[in-house]
Amino acid sequence: MESSDKKHPQRGDTRRDFLKKSSLITAIALTPAVAVKAAENQVDESFAELFEKIPLKLSVNNKAYATKIEPRVTLLDFLREELHLTGTKKGCDHGQCGACTVHVDGVRVNACLSLAVMNEGKKITTIEGLANGDELHPIQQAFIKHDGFQCGYCTPGQIMSAVACIREGHANSRAEISEFMSGNICRCGAYPNIVDAIVEVKKGGKVV
């Protein structure tokens, strides 16, 4: 059975034109004014460059940074793409795997869920800033000793969370450690070794 559009080709064209125009109107309505103005002026820059950058000052691993950044950029992308601190990993990008865990003013945060501009004036610590020069942090040493990593991709986030877990006072038992480390996923299954590493450091009172 022929469709009504095939019986009436002109009607089909009219419908397609209507849908195209409707989509265009919707797109324009949802597009920021600066982008529309640029399009009217036939600006050739990519759409990403049409976002206005705003000033950002913060400290990362005890080094001060003053820059300008698009308001939509996440802290994770800022660290990796702008500062080239690639130790912080991009995993699920939805705050579910913990691979991007960093410390913000001493509190563990999923960097993929935090906009860079939200961290104005704050102190960020990444896995690159955890060691003291060539001297590894006690948690890093313990992870090596107990083989708390296998493929290693999740390890930076695991280590950052482990440090925070002890500092927060949530490392009083293996069950408590497992609970408060549950936001960090290891698909290789090194969980028992990770807990062993945290237990040793907690007992030794070495976390700073």
FENRA-V493105 format. One record per residue. N is the residue number from 1. RES is the residue in one small letter. NEAR is the number of other C-alpha atoms within 12 Angstrom. Layout:
# FENRA-V493105
n=N res=RES near=NEAR
n=N res=RES near=NEAR
This chain:
# FENRA-V493105
n=1 res=m near=6
n=2 res=e near=8
n=3 res=s near=10
n=4 res=s near=13
n=5 res=d near=15
n=6 res=k near=12
n=7 res=k near=12
n=8 res=h near=13
n=9 res=p near=14
n=10 res=q near=13
n=11 res=r near=15
n=12 res=g near=16
n=13 res=d near=16
n=14 res=t near=14
n=15 res=r near=16
n=16 res=r near=15
n=17 res=d near=14
n=18 res=f near=14
n=19 res=l near=14
n=20 res=k near=14
n=21 res=k near=14
n=22 res=s near=14
n=23 res=s near=14
n=24 res=l near=15
n=25 res=i near=14
n=26 res=t near=12
n=27 res=a near=15
n=28 res=i near=18
n=29 res=a near=13
n=30 res=l near=13
n=31 res=t near=18
n=32 res=p near=17
n=33 res=a near=16
n=34 res=v near=19
n=35 res=a near=25
n=36 res=v near=21
n=37 res=k near=15
n=38 res=a near=20
n=39 res=a near=18
n=40 res=e near=12
n=41 res=n near=11
n=42 res=q near=11
n=43 res=v near=15
n=44 res=d near=13
n=45 res=e near=13
n=46 res=s near=12
n=47 res=f near=16
n=48 res=a near=17
n=49 res=e near=17
n=50 res=l near=23
n=51 res=f near=23
n=52 res=e near=19
n=53 res=k near=17
n=54 res=i near=18
n=55 res=p near=19
n=56 res=l near=25
n=57 res=k near=22
n=58 res=l near=28
n=59 res=s near=26
n=60 res=v near=34
n=61 res=n near=27
n=62 res=n near=18
n=63 res=k near=18
n=64 res=a near=18
n=65 res=y near=24
n=66 res=a near=18
n=67 res=t near=19
n=68 res=k near=20
n=69 res=i near=31
n=70 res=e near=24
n=71 res=p near=25
n=72 res=r near=23
n=73 res=v near=29
n=74 res=t near=28
n=75 res=l near=43
n=76 res=l near=42
n=77 res=d near=32
n=78 res=f near=35
n=79 res=l near=37
n=80 res=r near=23
n=81 res=e near=19
n=82 res=e near=21
n=83 res=l near=25
n=84 res=h near=16
n=85 res=l near=26
n=86 res=t near=23
n=87 res=g near=31
n=88 res=t near=42
n=89 res=k near=37
n=90 res=k near=34
n=91 res=g near=28
n=92 res=c near=20
n=93 res=d near=22
n=94 res=h near=18
n=95 res=g near=24
n=96 res=q near=22
n=97 res=c near=31
n=98 res=g near=39
n=99 res=a near=42
n=100 res=c near=47
n=101 res=t near=47
n=102 res=v near=45
n=103 res=h near=38
n=104 res=v near=30
n=105 res=d near=21
n=106 res=g near=25
n=107 res=v near=24
n=108 res=r near=36
n=109 res=v near=33
n=110 res=n near=38
n=111 res=a near=42
n=112 res=c near=32
n=113 res=l near=30
n=114 res=s near=30
n=115 res=l near=23
n=116 res=a near=40
n=117 res=v near=29
n=118 res=m near=26
n=119 res=n near=30
n=120 res=e near=27
n=121 res=g near=20
n=122 res=k near=25
n=123 res=k near=26
n=124 res=i near=41
n=125 res=t near=39
n=126 res=t near=44
n=127 res=i near=36
n=128 res=e near=33
n=129 res=g near=28
n=130 res=l near=35
n=131 res=a near=22
n=132 res=n near=15
n=133 res=g near=10
n=134 res=d near=11
n=135 res=e near=13
n=136 res=l near=21
n=137 res=h near=25
n=138 res=p near=30
n=139 res=i near=43
n=140 res=q near=37
n=141 res=q near=25
n=142 res=a near=30
n=143 res=f near=34
n=144 res=i near=22
n=145 res=k near=18
n=146 res=h near=23
n=147 res=d near=25
n=148 res=g near=32
n=149 res=f near=32
n=150 res=q near=20
n=151 res=c near=14
n=152 res=g near=25
n=153 res=y near=27
n=154 res=c near=35
n=155 res=t near=40
n=156 res=p near=40
n=157 res=g near=48
n=158 res=q near=48
n=159 res=i near=51
n=160 res=m near=47
n=161 res=s near=47
n=162 res=a near=51
n=163 res=v near=46
n=164 res=a near=33
n=165 res=c near=37
n=166 res=i near=38
n=167 res=r near=26
n=168 res=e near=21
n=169 res=g near=18
n=170 res=h near=24
n=171 res=a near=31
n=172 res=n near=23
n=173 res=s near=20
n=174 res=r near=24
n=175 res=a near=18
n=176 res=e near=20
n=177 res=i near=35
n=178 res=s near=29
n=179 res=e near=19
n=180 res=f near=29
n=181 res=m near=35
n=182 res=s near=24
n=183 res=g near=27
n=184 res=n near=39
n=185 res=i near=32
n=186 res=c near=30
n=187 res=r near=18
n=188 res=c near=18
n=189 res=g near=19
n=190 res=a near=26
n=191 res=y near=31
n=192 res=p near=22
n=193 res=n near=27
n=194 res=i near=42
n=195 res=v near=39
n=196 res=d near=29
n=197 res=a near=36
n=198 res=i near=49
n=199 res=v near=33
n=200 res=e near=29
n=201 res=v near=31
n=202 res=k near=30
n=203 res=k near=18
n=204 res=g near=15
n=205 res=g near=18
n=206 res=k near=21
n=207 res=v near=31
n=208 res=v near=19
